[in-house]
Amino acid sequence: MKSKIILLLLIASSSTFAQTNPAILSWLQNTNNAKGRYYLTGNPTPINTTINANVQLVQYSANFVYVTATGVPAFVTGPFATGPVTTALNNNYIIKMPLNPTVATTKTIVGMGAVAAFINGTVAYTAGDGGSYNNLNKWHSNAVYFENRGFDCAHGHPGPMTSDYHHHQNPSAFNIETVPSSTICNIYLADGLYVPNAATHGPLIGFAADGFPIYGAYGYTNPLDTTTPIKRITPSYRLRNITARTTLPDGTAATGPTLTEMVQIMGPGQPQIQAILGAYLEDFEYVVGLGDLDENNGRFCKTPEYPNGIYCYFATIDSTNKPVYPYLLGKYYHGVVQATTRATISETVTTYSPVLSVANNNLEQIGLSLFPNPSSDIVVVQSYSPTVCDLKIEMFDANGKLILKDSLKQGSTMCYLKLETVYSGNYFVKISDDKNTITKKIVIAR
């Protein structure tokens, strides 16, 4: 009898663990057979693929979570102006993450390749692109600057050799920036993993390779007090006050390009680009206490998912919504690196299936909006946080007649309704999932 009681307690403990650990329940599991979509240059109509989007399976043990994913997001990727790949490809990931991350006692440099995984099963890279001035391994190229022309609307692109779709920076659309740093989205409906919202705490958008969470750009003013105002979380890095590249941030002598010199972008057929201040990682310096975050681009804080507090990295942006260095992770990991994207499961695991109460959207919390309003040709439905399941979008006239419908897909933040056949007047847009409904008014004016 005692052994049965112990077994029941273990089962209950495991179930409770799965229901409360964000590293298990935060992944965007593909529950509706959603496929990847992409834009081709010059064509604003998304093209559907046969590749499953987001995460396909979440399994866990006592110490690790295993996430099976294609590495293809549900939001529309592309167009990619450079490189041989026109769409995000299936990378067949099995992502292994620690459930109980531990603080490192020695510093581990954030290296090349995948350094984090986003909740939709795509990966993040560091700020560097692997290149350096004259290949001397002294002044290292800033990928956000050197590779900018190859990013898609969501600040992402596939690797030139691995074809793994990834981000070096905040995974939101270019056109949320006050002055967009790319024109790639001009004719496309730009989407991304989330939209920064100054009114709410940033969503949990991923986990670094040490298992600590990564959040969107906003958090509590007092990191340990969830009642304090929301603020944009700022890094403690800044551009160095230099007019010539003669020394590295640690004082080591190293000659780099002049600030007006034209340098080569890596890759066949790529142009040259001016080596402005900020073009190289060594153009930045860390200043203790300058911002909210430490050298690793994180802090210990309370969040909606971790009410008792945990160390968190943040995707950093400036006041115009433009990503700012070091973008996601700093030079070092805070914790012990235990993750991989090529895991082999050699232990007993439990499959996690999101229950209905978890798999529905909190329509108020994800921050739904319609724009432009009034509108004449198109109305965009946007959420600030990634949707955990599809949302039905239905437009009704004043008499309750259904006029248009579409869906905001799981893991996306945006969809739109074309208004060519809609007359001027007042309409109502009903947004719903299987459990929740919200209605907003839209004015059509021609």
C-alpha positions as CSV (number, residue, x, y, z in Angstrom):
1,M,0.0,0.0,0.0
2,K,2.8,2.4,0.9
3,S,4.5,1.8,-2.5
4,K,1.3,2.6,-4.3
5,I,1.0,5.9,-2.4
6,I,4.5,6.8,-3.2
7,L,3.9,6.0,-6.9
8,L,0.8,8.2,-6.9
9,L,2.7,11.0,-5.3
10,L,5.4,10.8,-7.9
11,I,2.9,10.9,-10.7
12,A,1.1,13.9,-9.2
13,S,4.4,15.7,-8.6
14,S,5.4,15.1,-12.3
15,S,2.1,16.3,-13.5
16,T,2.3,19.5,-11.4
17,F,5.8,20.1,-12.6
18,A,4.7,20.0,-16.2
19,Q,1.9,22.3,-15.6
20,T,4.0,25.0,-13.8
21,N,7.4,24.9,-15.5
22,P,7.5,27.5,-18.3
23,A,10.3,25.6,-20.0
24,I,7.8,22.9,-20.7
25,L,4.5,24.7,-21.3
26,S,5.7,27.8,-23.2
27,W,6.5,26.3,-26.6
28,L,4.1,27.0,-29.5
29,Q,3.0,23.5,-30.3
30,N,1.4,23.1,-33.8
31,T,-2.0,21.8,-32.9
32,N,-3.7,22.6,-36.3
33,N,-1.3,21.3,-39.0
34,A,-0.1,24.9,-39.7
35,K,2.5,25.1,-42.5
36,G,5.3,27.5,-43.2
37,R,4.8,30.4,-45.6
38,Y,7.1,32.7,-47.4
39,Y,7.4,35.7,-49.6
40,L,9.3,35.9,-52.9
41,T,10.9,39.2,-53.9
42,G,8.3,41.4,-55.6
43,N,5.3,39.1,-54.7
44,P,3.3,40.3,-51.7
45,T,1.2,37.1,-51.7
46,P,2.5,34.5,-49.2
47,I,3.4,31.1,-50.7
48,N,2.5,28.0,-48.7
49,T,5.0,25.2,-48.1
50,T,4.4,21.6,-47.0
51,I,6.7,22.0,-43.9
52,N,5.0,21.9,-40.5
53,A,5.5,25.2,-38.7
54,N,6.4,25.9,-35.0
55,V,6.9,23.0,-32.6
56,Q,5.6,19.5,-33.2
57,L,6.3,17.7,-29.9
58,V,7.4,18.5,-26.4
59,Q,8.7,15.8,-24.1
60,Y,10.3,16.1,-20.7
61,S,12.2,14.2,-18.0
62,A,13.1,15.3,-14.5
63,N,15.9,17.5,-15.7
64,F,15.4,18.3,-19.4
65,V,12.8,19.2,-21.9
66,Y,13.1,17.9,-25.5
67,V,11.4,20.0,-28.2
68,T,10.9,18.6,-31.7
69,A,10.6,21.4,-34.3
70,T,11.3,22.1,-37.9
71,G,12.8,25.5,-37.3
72,V,10.1,27.0,-39.5
73,P,7.9,29.7,-37.9
74,A,4.2,30.1,-38.6
75,F,4.6,33.8,-39.5
76,V,5.5,34.5,-43.1
77,T,9.3,34.5,-43.7
78,G,11.1,36.2,-46.5
79,P,11.8,37.7,-48.9
80,F,15.5,37.1,-48.6
81,A,17.5,39.6,-50.8
82,T,20.8,37.7,-50.5
83,G,21.9,34.1,-50.3
84,P,21.0,31.0,-52.2
85,V,17.9,30.1,-50.1
86,T,14.5,31.6,-50.7
87,T,12.6,30.1,-47.8
88,A,13.1,28.7,-44.3
89,L,13.9,24.9,-44.6
90,N,13.1,22.0,-42.3
91,N,16.0,21.5,-39.9
92,N,14.6,18.6,-38.0
93,Y,15.6,19.9,-34.6
94,I,15.4,18.0,-31.3
95,I,16.1,20.9,-28.9
96,K,17.3,19.8,-25.5
97,M,17.0,22.4,-22.7
98,P,17.7,22.1,-19.0
99,L,14.7,22.5,-16.7
100,N,16.7,23.6,-13.8
101,P,19.3,26.0,-15.1
102,T,22.3,26.7,-12.9
103,V,24.5,29.7,-12.6
104,A,28.0,29.3,-14.0
105,T,31.0,29.6,-11.8
106,T,33.3,30.4,-14.7
107,K,32.5,32.5,-17.8
108,T,31.5,30.8,-21.0
109,I,31.7,32.9,-24.1
110,V,28.5,33.0,-26.3
111,G,29.9,31.4,-29.5
112,M,28.7,31.0,-33.1
113,G,25.8,29.0,-34.3
114,A,22.6,28.5,-32.3
115,V,22.8,30.1,-28.9
116,A,19.1,30.1,-28.0
117,A,15.8,28.7,-29.1
118,F,12.6,30.8,-29.5
119,I,9.3,29.4,-28.4
120,N,8.3,28.7,-32.0
121,G,11.2,26.3,-32.5
122,T,13.4,28.7,-34.5
123,V,16.9,29.6,-33.2
124,A,18.9,32.7,-32.3
125,Y,22.5,33.5,-33.2
126,T,24.9,35.8,-31.4
127,A,25.6,39.4,-32.6
128,G,28.6,38.4,-34.7
129,D,28.5,36.9,-38.1
130,G,31.8,35.0,-38.0
131,G,33.7,37.5,-40.0
132,S,36.4,40.0,-39.0
133,Y,38.4,42.8,-40.5
134,N,41.0,41.4,-42.9
135,N,40.3,38.0,-41.3
136,L,42.6,38.9,-38.4
137,N,40.1,37.9,-35.7
138,K,40.4,41.3,-33.9
139,W,37.6,43.5,-35.1
140,H,34.6,41.2,-35.5
141,S,31.7,42.0,-37.9
142,N,28.4,43.0,-36.4
143,A,25.9,40.7,-38.1
144,V,23.0,43.2,-37.5
145,Y,24.9,45.7,-39.6
146,F,26.7,43.6,-42.2
147,E,23.8,41.2,-42.9
148,N,21.0,43.8,-42.7
149,R,20.2,43.7,-46.4
150,G,19.7,39.9,-46.2
151,F,17.2,40.0,-43.4
152,D,13.5,39.4,-44.0
153,C,10.6,41.4,-42.6
154,A,11.0,39.8,-39.2
155,H,14.8,40.5,-38.8
156,G,15.6,36.9,-39.7
157,H,17.3,34.9,-42.4
158,P,18.5,31.4,-43.2
159,G,22.2,30.6,-42.8
160,P,24.2,30.5,-46.0
161,M,25.5,27.0,-45.4
162,T,23.1,25.5,-42.8
163,S,19.9,27.1,-44.1
164,D,18.7,27.3,-40.5
165,Y,16.3,30.3,-40.2
166,H,17.5,32.4,-37.3
167,H,17.6,35.9,-35.7
168,H,20.6,37.9,-34.4
169,Q,18.3,40.4,-32.8
170,N,14.8,41.1,-31.5
171,P,12.4,38.9,-33.6
172,S,9.9,41.6,-34.5
173,A,9.1,43.2,-37.8
174,F,11.2,46.0,-39.3
175,N,8.2,48.2,-39.8
176,I,7.5,48.6,-36.1
177,E,10.5,50.9,-36.0
178,T,9.8,54.6,-36.1
179,V,12.4,54.9,-38.9
180,P,12.8,51.3,-40.3
181,S,16.4,50.3,-40.9
182,S,15.3,48.3,-44.0
183,T,12.9,48.8,-46.8
184,I,12.4,45.0,-47.3
185,C,8.9,45.1,-45.8
186,N,7.6,48.0,-47.9
187,I,5.2,45.9,-50.1
188,Y,4.7,43.0,-47.6
189,L,2.5,42.5,-44.6
190,A,5.4,42.3,-42.1
191,D,5.1,39.8,-39.2
192,G,7.3,38.5,-36.4
193,L,7.2,36.5,-33.2
194,Y,5.8,39.4,-31.1
195,V,5.3,43.2,-31.1
196,P,6.9,45.2,-28.3
197,N,4.2,46.8,-26.2
198,A,5.1,49.6,-23.7
199,A,2.0,48.9,-21.7
200,T,2.7,45.3,-20.7
201,H,5.6,43.1,-19.6
202,G,7.4,41.6,-22.6
203,P,6.3,38.0,-23.4
204,L,8.6,35.0,-22.8
205,I,10.0,34.5,-26.3
206,G,12.7,31.8,-25.8
207,F,15.4,30.2,-23.8
208,A,19.2,30.6,-24.0
209,A,21.4,27.6,-24.3
210,D,22.0,27.7,-20.5
211,G,18.2,27.3,-20.0
212,F,17.5,30.8,-18.7
213,P,14.5,32.5,-20.3
214,I,14.6,35.3,-22.9
215,Y,11.9,38.1,-22.7
216,G,10.6,40.7,-25.0
217,A,11.8,44.3,-24.6
218,Y,9.7,45.5,-21.6
219,G,9.7,44.6,-17.9
220,Y,9.0,45.9,-14.4
221,T,10.8,49.1,-13.3
222,N,11.8,47.4,-10.1
223,P,12.9,43.9,-11.1
224,L,11.6,42.4,-7.9
225,D,8.3,44.3,-7.6
226,T,5.6,43.3,-10.1
227,T,3.4,46.3,-9.1
228,T,5.9,48.9,-10.4
229,P,5.4,50.5,-13.8
230,I,6.4,48.8,-17.1
231,K,9.5,50.2,-18.7
232,R,11.7,49.5,-21.7
233,I,14.6,47.4,-20.4
234,T,17.9,48.9,-21.5
235,P,21.3,47.3,-22.0
236,S,24.5,48.5,-20.3
237,Y,26.5,48.7,-23.5
238,R,27.2,51.8,-25.5
239,L,29.2,52.9,-28.6
240,R,32.8,53.8,-27.6
241,N,33.9,57.4,-28.0
242,I,36.5,56.8,-30.6
243,T,37.4,58.4,-33.9
244,A,39.9,55.7,-34.9
245,R,40.1,51.9,-34.3
246,T,43.5,51.5,-32.6
247,T,42.6,49.6,-29.4
248,L,40.1,47.0,-28.4
249,P,37.7,47.7,-25.5
250,D,40.1,46.0,-23.1
251,G,42.9,48.3,-24.2
252,T,44.7,45.8,-26.4
253,A,46.3,47.5,-29.4
254,A,44.6,46.4,-32.6
255,T,44.3,48.4,-35.8
256,G,41.0,48.3,-37.5
257,P,39.3,50.0,-40.5
258,T,38.8,53.8,-40.5
259,L,35.3,54.9,-39.9
260,T,35.0,55.9,-43.6
261,E,36.7,52.9,-45.1
262,M,34.7,50.6,-47.4
263,V,34.9,47.0,-46.3
264,Q,33.6,43.8,-48.0
265,I,30.4,42.0,-46.9
266,M,31.0,38.2,-46.7
267,G,29.6,36.1,-49.5
268,P,29.8,35.8,-53.3
269,G,28.6,38.9,-55.1
270,Q,28.2,41.0,-52.0
271,P,28.9,44.7,-52.1
272,Q,31.2,46.8,-49.9
273,I,29.8,48.7,-47.0
274,Q,31.1,51.7,-44.9
275,A,32.8,50.7,-41.6
276,I,30.8,53.1,-39.5
277,L,31.0,53.2,-35.8
278,G,28.9,50.2,-34.7
279,A,29.9,48.0,-37.6
280,Y,32.1,45.9,-35.4
281,L,31.4,44.3,-32.0
282,E,34.5,45.9,-30.6
283,D,33.0,49.3,-31.3
284,F,30.9,48.8,-28.2
285,E,31.8,48.8,-24.5
286,Y,30.1,47.5,-21.4
287,V,29.6,50.1,-18.6
288,V,28.5,48.7,-15.2
289,G,25.1,50.2,-14.2
290,L,24.6,52.1,-17.4
291,G,21.3,50.4,-18.1
292,D,19.1,47.8,-16.5
293,L,21.1,44.7,-17.5
294,D,24.4,43.1,-16.8
295,E,27.3,42.1,-19.1
296,N,25.3,39.1,-20.2
297,N,22.3,41.3,-21.2
298,G,20.2,40.0,-18.4
299,R,19.1,40.5,-14.8
300,F,17.4,38.5,-11.9
301,C,13.8,39.6,-11.9
302,K,10.2,38.5,-11.4
303,T,8.0,38.0,-14.5
304,P,4.5,36.8,-15.2
305,E,5.8,33.2,-15.8
306,Y,8.3,33.3,-12.9
307,P,6.6,35.1,-10.0
308,N,9.3,34.1,-7.6
309,G,12.1,35.4,-9.8
310,I,14.7,34.0,-12.1
311,Y,17.6,35.3,-14.2
312,C,16.3,36.5,-17.5
313,Y,17.9,37.8,-20.8
314,F,16.0,40.5,-22.7
315,A,15.7,41.4,-26.4
316,T,16.8,45.0,-26.3
317,I,15.5,47.9,-28.4
318,D,15.8,51.6,-28.3
319,S,13.1,54.2,-28.0
320,T,12.3,53.9,-31.8
321,N,11.9,50.1,-31.5
322,K,15.1,49.5,-33.3
323,P,17.2,46.6,-31.9
324,V,20.3,47.7,-29.9
325,Y,23.5,45.9,-29.0
326,P,24.0,43.3,-27.8
327,Y,20.5,42.5,-29.1
328,L,19.8,39.2,-27.2
329,L,22.6,37.7,-25.3
330,G,25.8,39.5,-24.2
331,K,29.4,38.3,-24.4
332,Y,28.9,35.5,-21.9
333,Y,26.2,33.1,-20.7
334,H,24.9,33.5,-17.2
335,G,24.5,29.8,-16.7
336,V,26.0,26.5,-17.5
337,V,25.4,25.6,-21.1
338,Q,23.5,22.3,-21.5
339,A,21.4,22.8,-24.6
340,T,21.7,21.4,-28.1
341,T,19.5,21.4,-31.2
342,R,20.6,17.9,-32.2
343,A,19.7,15.9,-29.1
344,T,19.3,12.2,-28.9
345,I,16.7,11.1,-26.3
346,S,18.3,8.4,-24.2
347,E,16.1,8.6,-21.0
348,T,12.5,8.0,-20.1
349,V,10.4,11.0,-21.1
350,T,6.8,12.2,-20.7
351,T,5.0,13.8,-23.6
352,Y,3.4,17.1,-22.8
353,S,0.1,18.0,-24.4
354,P,-1.2,21.5,-23.8
355,V,-4.5,21.4,-22.0
356,L,-7.4,23.5,-23.3
357,S,-7.0,26.1,-20.6
358,V,-3.4,26.6,-21.6
359,A,-3.9,26.4,-25.3
360,N,-6.4,29.2,-25.5
361,N,-5.5,32.9,-25.9
362,N,-6.0,35.5,-23.3
363,L,-7.4,38.0,-25.8
364,E,-7.0,41.0,-23.5
365,Q,-3.5,40.0,-22.5
366,I,-2.1,39.5,-26.0
367,G,-3.2,43.1,-26.9
368,L,-5.3,42.9,-30.1
369,S,-5.7,46.0,-32.2
370,L,-7.1,47.0,-35.6
371,F,-5.4,49.5,-38.0
372,P,-5.7,51.7,-39.8
373,N,-9.0,52.8,-38.3
374,P,-10.8,54.3,-40.3
375,S,-9.6,52.3,-43.3
376,S,-10.2,52.3,-47.0
377,D,-8.5,49.3,-48.6
378,I,-7.2,47.0,-45.9
379,V,-7.6,46.4,-42.2
380,V,-4.8,44.7,-40.2
381,V,-5.5,42.6,-37.1
382,Q,-2.4,42.6,-34.8
383,S,-1.6,41.0,-31.5
384,Y,1.4,42.0,-29.4
385,S,2.2,38.5,-28.2
386,P,2.3,35.3,-30.2
387,T,-1.0,33.6,-30.5
388,V,-1.0,30.1,-28.9
389,C,-3.8,28.8,-31.2
390,D,-5.5,30.1,-34.3
391,L,-7.9,33.0,-34.0
392,K,-11.0,33.4,-36.2
393,I,-11.3,36.8,-37.6
394,E,-14.8,37.7,-38.8
395,M,-16.2,41.1,-40.0
396,F,-19.9,41.8,-39.7
397,D,-22.0,44.7,-40.9
398,A,-24.4,46.6,-38.6
399,N,-27.1,44.1,-39.3
400,G,-25.0,41.2,-38.2
401,K,-24.3,39.8,-41.7
402,L,-20.9,38.2,-42.1
403,I,-18.9,40.2,-44.7
404,L,-15.3,38.9,-44.5
405,K,-13.4,36.3,-42.6
406,D,-9.8,35.1,-42.2
407,S,-7.6,33.6,-39.4
408,L,-4.7,34.8,-37.3
409,K,-2.5,31.8,-37.3
410,Q,-0.9,30.2,-34.2
411,G,2.5,31.7,-33.6
412,S,1.8,34.8,-35.8
413,T,1.0,38.4,-34.7
414,M,-0.8,39.7,-37.8
415,C,-3.3,39.0,-40.5
416,Y,-5.4,41.3,-42.7
417,L,-8.8,41.7,-44.4
418,K,-9.0,43.1,-48.0
419,L,-11.8,45.7,-48.3
420,E,-12.2,46.0,-52.1
421,T,-15.8,44.8,-52.0
422,V,-16.8,46.4,-48.7
423,Y,-18.9,49.6,-48.8
424,S,-18.3,52.6,-46.5
425,G,-19.8,52.4,-43.0
426,N,-19.4,51.0,-39.5
427,Y,-18.5,47.3,-39.1
428,F,-17.6,45.0,-36.3
429,V,-14.6,42.6,-36.2
430,K,-15.1,39.5,-34.1
431,I,-11.9,37.8,-32.9
432,S,-12.3,34.4,-31.3
433,D,-10.8,31.1,-30.5
434,D,-12.6,28.0,-29.1
435,K,-13.1,29.7,-25.7
436,N,-12.8,33.5,-25.9
437,T,-14.3,36.2,-28.0
438,I,-13.6,39.9,-28.3
439,T,-15.3,42.4,-30.7
440,K,-13.9,45.7,-32.1
441,K,-15.4,48.4,-34.2
442,I,-13.9,49.4,-37.5
443,V,-14.9,52.3,-39.8
444,I,-14.6,52.0,-43.6
445,A,-14.3,55.3,-45.3
446,R,-13.8,55.7,-49.0
